[in-house]
Amino acid sequence: MYDAPKLTFFMLLRSSPAWLALSREARTAHIDETVKPILGRYPAVSLRFYDAEAFSGRATDIAVFETRDIRAYYFLIDALRDTPFLGLPYFEVLEIIPAVEDGYLEYNEAASLQAGGVAA
């Protein structure tokens, strides 16, 4: 039986002048009223935010999504694009980098089994 791997998506974002013009209270309210309810509709997807503006001239923030359900991730991103968060945009998506954590370990195990070895 094949288990879907946990996928991680690193979304590099750049905040817009419109986002930065909002007060910190307004930004928090937008996240609470717009983004969090969407996240609640897709519990198979987790999200963490990282601030990068002090370390990068390109990306100001990094959103890290994790899921085993690619469809839930896709629907979540589409829903966010329908909001000012990604639709106005308050944030510009610079790049999305998909990754599989320790994917080489699963590959090594599968390769060993194909070669007649025993799984570790």
N, C-alpha and C positions, 0 to 999 in steps of 0.2 A: 504494500500500500504506500503510495506516494504522499508525503505530507508537503504542503506548500511551504516554501521557505519564508522566513520573516524577511520582508523587504524593507529597506531603509531608503528614504528619499531626502536628499539634502537640497532644499530649495534656497538658493541664494537670492536675497531680496535687496532692493534699494528703496529706502523711504523717500516719498515725494515731498516737495515743499508744502503741499496741501496737508499731509499728515503732520509734518513738523509745525505747521501753523496752529494746529489744534492744541488746546491746553492738555496737560497730562491727565487731568480729570476727564476731559472729553475723549481722549484716546482710550483710557480704561473703560469708559462707558461704552464706546464703540465695540471693543473686544467683548465685553460682558453681554451686550444686547444683540450683537450681530454674529460674531465669530463663535462664541461658546455654544449658542443653540445649534448651530450647524454641526459643530464637533459632536454634540450630544446625539445627533441623528446617526452618526457613524461610529459607534463604540468600538468597532474592530480596528480603528485607526487611532494611534496616539500621536500627540504633537508636543514638541518642546521648542522653545524659542531661545536663540542665542544672539546677544548683541555683538556686533563686529565692527561698528563704526570707528572705534578707537584703534583698530588694528588693520583696517583695510580701506583703501580709497575707492574700492569698487562696490562691495556689498556692505550694507549697513546692518543687515540682520540675516540670520540663517534659521529657517524653519526646518525641523527634523521630524519627518513623519515616519512611523513604523507600522507595518501591518502584514498580515498573511493574506489579506483579502484585497486583491488589486482592484476589483470592481468598487468596493467601498471607498478606496483611495481616490479612484477616478471620479466618482460621484461627489465626494467631498470637495475636490478641487474645482469641479464644475460649479458647485454651489457657492464656493468662495468667489469665483469669478463673476457671479451674479450680484455681488455686493460691492460697496465702495472699497472694501479692504483690498481686493485685487482688481476690481472692475473700474474704479474711478480713474486711475488707481491711487490708493493711498500708498501702495507698494508696487514696484515694478519687479516682475520676475526676471532675473538675469540669467539663471541657469537652474536646471533640475538635474541632480546627479543621483541616479539610482544605484543601490549597492546591496550586496548580500553579505551580512556579517559572517566572517569565517567560512565563506563559501568553499574555500579550498579544502577544508576539512571534510565536508560532505563529498566533494569530488574525489578526494583521496580514498575515502571509504568505498564509494561506488566503483572506482577504478580497481580497487583491490578485490571486490566481489566479482567483477567482470573477469578478472584474471584468475579466478578460482580461489582467492584467498578467503579468509574468515574476517567478518566485520569486527572491529575493535569494540 
